[in-house]
Amino acid sequence: MSNMESLKRIAEACLAKKVDIPNSPLWHMGMAAKFGSNSDFKTMQDAIDYLTCKAKSRMEFNATDKEFLKELYEAFWWGGHYKGLKEAAALADHYVNGNGAHLKINPEVYQKSPIVIATMDAMKKYLSELHKQNQNIGNLRCDRADFRSSQHAEQLRRMNYKTEGKMKPNGVLEAAQNDSRLHKADGHFYLNSFNVAIDGIGINTTWSVRSIYDFEPFEKHDYYTEIPLGNFKLVLPDGLSEYMTHIGVAKVFNYSAEWHETWRME
């Protein structure tokens, strides 16, 4: 079967299960979450499933479809703030309202993470060694091979991933499984440092996490995100979120968190 024939069949299947797209995603999500309304939850899930089918078959999205998807992500802003997930809320809203501009998020969510605290400590010990050996300390990222192979990084791979997070073999830091605030914002990341030695004072370090807010297309992976709504879980395919960039509803963007520290070498 050719690709065109396959898309045609998917399109025909989509038309067969066409549903009315609701006007106010936030209202329906609120009814499902607060009052346990199964009909409101079904209205939302059916609409997402229908638009997912349309995206897979590259069918045209009308103005109502596009407005629904934009308002869906705006609803995540309200829900995120309500649940204390303000970084995830800011990222979701910026996806549909930020026009692709760089976004700086609150660094607190990283600063309080056990894996970040432990990695900062390990990197500072390694930087102290480099400085004593008169080696360049300017930039160090947690996945750099010489740091990962050092004794200081070894402990990061043995941390409790459920309550502390851990460093993966390739140097990526994974947030603790019980840290929903960080996972909803950015569960896997690299810690960067830019370091300047100041005579008689120590080292001034600018710590940062830099990433891209984007989603995998249907063709690569079948990933999805579960949105808790009381006793329900709204399933939103990453492929649909990615497709929003092709129909002018959203734009991929870079984001970062940054903080500063001056410390003395051991």
C-alpha positions in Angstrom: 0.0 0.0 0.0 1.4 3.4 -1.0 1.8 6.2 1.5 -1.0 8.2 -0.2 -3.4 5.3 0.0 -2.5 4.8 3.7 -3.2 8.4 4.5 -6.5 8.2 2.5 -7.7 5.3 4.6 -6.7 7.1 7.9 -8.6 10.2 6.7 -11.7 8.1 5.9 -11.5 6.5 9.4 -11.2 10.0 10.9 -14.3 11.3 9.1 -16.3 8.3 10.3 -15.7 9.2 13.9 -15.9 13.0 13.6 -17.0 14.8 16.7 -17.8 18.4 17.6 -14.9 20.3 18.9 -15.7 22.0 22.2 -15.3 25.8 22.6 -13.9 25.9 26.1 -11.3 23.2 27.0 -10.6 24.8 30.4 -14.3 24.6 31.4 -14.6 21.0 30.4 -11.3 20.0 32.1 -12.4 21.9 35.3 -15.7 20.0 35.3 -14.0 16.7 34.9 -11.3 17.4 37.6 -13.5 19.1 40.2 -16.8 17.4 39.8 -15.9 14.1 38.2 -17.9 14.8 35.1 -17.4 11.8 32.8 -19.3 13.5 29.9 -16.9 16.5 30.0 -13.9 14.2 30.2 -15.2 12.2 27.2 -15.9 15.4 25.3 -12.2 16.4 25.7 -10.7 13.0 25.0 -12.9 12.4 21.9 -11.9 15.8 20.5 -8.2 15.1 21.1 -8.5 11.6 19.5 -10.3 13.0 16.5 -7.7 15.8 16.0 -4.9 13.2 16.5 -6.4 11.2 13.7 -6.6 14.3 11.5 -3.0 15.1 12.2 -1.8 11.6 11.3 -3.5 11.8 8.0 -2.4 15.4 7.3 -6.0 16.5 7.0 -6.7 20.3 7.0 -7.3 21.8 10.4 -10.0 24.5 10.5 -10.1 27.6 12.7 -12.1 25.8 15.4 -9.6 23.0 15.5 -6.7 25.4 15.9 -8.4 27.5 18.6 -9.2 24.4 20.6 -5.5 23.3 20.6 -4.3 26.7 21.6 -6.9 27.0 24.4 -5.9 23.5 25.5 -2.3 24.6 26.1 -3.5 27.8 27.8 -5.6 25.6 30.1 -2.4 23.9 31.1 -1.2 27.2 32.4 -4.2 27.6 34.7 -4.0 23.9 35.8 -0.3 24.1 36.3 -0.5 27.1 38.6 -3.3 25.6 40.5 -1.2 22.5 41.2 2.0 24.3 41.9 3.7 23.4 38.6 4.4 26.9 37.6 7.4 26.2 35.4 5.5 23.6 33.4 2.6 26.1 33.2 4.9 28.8 31.8 6.4 26.4 29.2 3.1 25.2 28.0 1.7 28.7 27.6 4.8 30.0 25.8 4.5 27.1 23.3 1.3 28.7 21.9 1.9 32.4 22.8 5.6 32.9 22.8 6.2 33.1 19.1 9.3 31.0 19.4 11.2 33.5 21.6 13.7 32.3 24.3 12.2 31.8 27.7 13.9 32.0 31.1 12.2 30.0 33.8 12.5 30.1 37.6 15.8 28.3 38.6 14.4 27.3 42.0 12.9 24.1 40.6 16.5 22.9 39.7 18.2 24.4 42.7 16.1 22.4 45.1 16.6 19.1 43.2 18.9 16.6 45.1 20.6 15.4 41.9 21.4 19.0 41.0 22.7 19.8 44.5 24.9 16.7 44.4 26.1 17.4 40.9 27.1 20.9 41.8 29.1 19.7 44.7 30.8 17.0 42.5 31.6 19.5 39.8 33.0 22.0 42.3 35.4 19.4 43.7 36.5 18.5 40.2 36.9 22.2 39.2 39.1 22.7 42.3 41.4 19.9 41.1 41.6 21.4 37.7 42.4 24.9 39.1 45.2 23.5 41.3 46.7 21.8 38.3 46.6 25.2 36.4 44.1 23.7 33.9 41.3 25.6 32.2 38.1 25.8 34.3 36.1 28.1 32.1 33.3 25.8 31.0 32.3 22.4 32.4 29.1 20.5 31.6 28.1 17.5 33.6 28.3 15.1 30.7 32.0 16.0 29.8 33.9 12.7 29.6 36.7 13.6 31.9 34.3 14.7 34.6 32.1 11.6 34.2 35.1 9.3 34.6 36.3 11.1 37.7 35.7 9.8 41.3 33.5 12.7 42.0 30.9 11.8 39.4 30.8 8.1 40.5 28.4 8.7 43.4 25.9 10.5 41.1 25.2 7.2 39.3 24.5 5.4 42.6 21.9 7.8 43.9 18.3 6.7 44.6 16.4 7.6 41.4 13.0 7.6 43.2 13.8 10.2 45.9 17.0 11.9 44.7 17.4 11.4 40.9 20.6 10.2 39.3 23.1 10.7 36.5 22.7 8.4 33.5 25.8 6.7 31.9 25.8 9.4 29.2 25.9 12.2 31.7 22.2 13.2 31.5 20.7 14.1 34.9 17.3 12.6 35.7 15.1 14.3 38.2 13.8 12.2 41.2 10.7 10.2 40.3 8.8 11.8 43.2 9.6 15.4 42.0 6.6 16.0 39.9 7.2 19.7 39.7 10.6 19.2 37.9 9.5 16.2 35.9 6.5 18.1 34.5 8.9 20.9 33.5 12.1 19.1 32.5 12.8 15.6 33.8 16.1 15.0 31.9 18.7 17.7 31.5 22.4 18.7 31.6 23.9 21.0 34.2 26.3 23.7 32.7 28.8 25.8 34.5 30.8 28.9 33.5 33.6 29.6 35.9 35.8 32.5 36.7 38.6 32.4 39.3 38.8 35.6 41.5 42.0 36.0 43.4 41.6 36.0 47.1 37.9 35.2 46.9 37.4 31.9 45.1 35.4 30.9 42.0 32.4 32.6 40.6 30.1 30.2 38.8 27.1 30.7 36.7 25.1 27.5 36.8 22.5 26.9 34.0 20.2 24.4 32.4 19.4 24.9 28.8 17.0 23.0 26.7 14.4 23.0 23.9 10.7 22.8 24.3 9.6 20.4 21.5 7.8 17.1 20.9 8.6 14.0 18.8 6.5 13.5 15.7 4.2 10.5 15.1 6.8 9.1 12.6 9.5 8.8 15.3 7.8 7.7 18.5 4.4 7.0 19.9 4.9 9.1 23.0 2.1 10.7 24.9 1.5 12.8 28.0 -1.1 12.0 30.7 -2.9 15.1 32.1 -4.5 14.2 35.5 -8.1 15.5 35.8 -9.3 14.3 39.2 -10.0 10.5 38.7 -9.4 10.8 35.0 -6.3 11.0 32.8 -6.5 12.9 29.6 -4.1 11.3 27.0 -2.4 13.8 24.7 -0.1 12.3 22.0 3.2 14.1 21.6 2.7 13.8 17.9 -0.4 16.0 18.0 1.5 18.6 20.1 4.4 18.5 17.5 1.9 18.8 14.6 0.7 22.1 16.2 3.9 23.7 14.9 3.0 22.7 11.3 -0.4 24.4 11.4 0.7 27.6 13.0 -0.6 27.1 16.5 2.7 26.6 18.3 6.4 27.3 17.9 9.4 25.4 19.3 11.6 27.5 21.6 14.7 27.4 23.7 14.4 27.9 27.4 16.9 28.1 30.3 17.3 28.6 34.0 20.3 30.3 35.5 21.7 31.1 38.9 25.0 32.3 40.4 27.3 31.2 43.2 30.7 32.3 44.5 32.5 29.6 46.4 35.9 28.8 47.9 38.0 25.9 46.6 38.7 23.0 49.0 
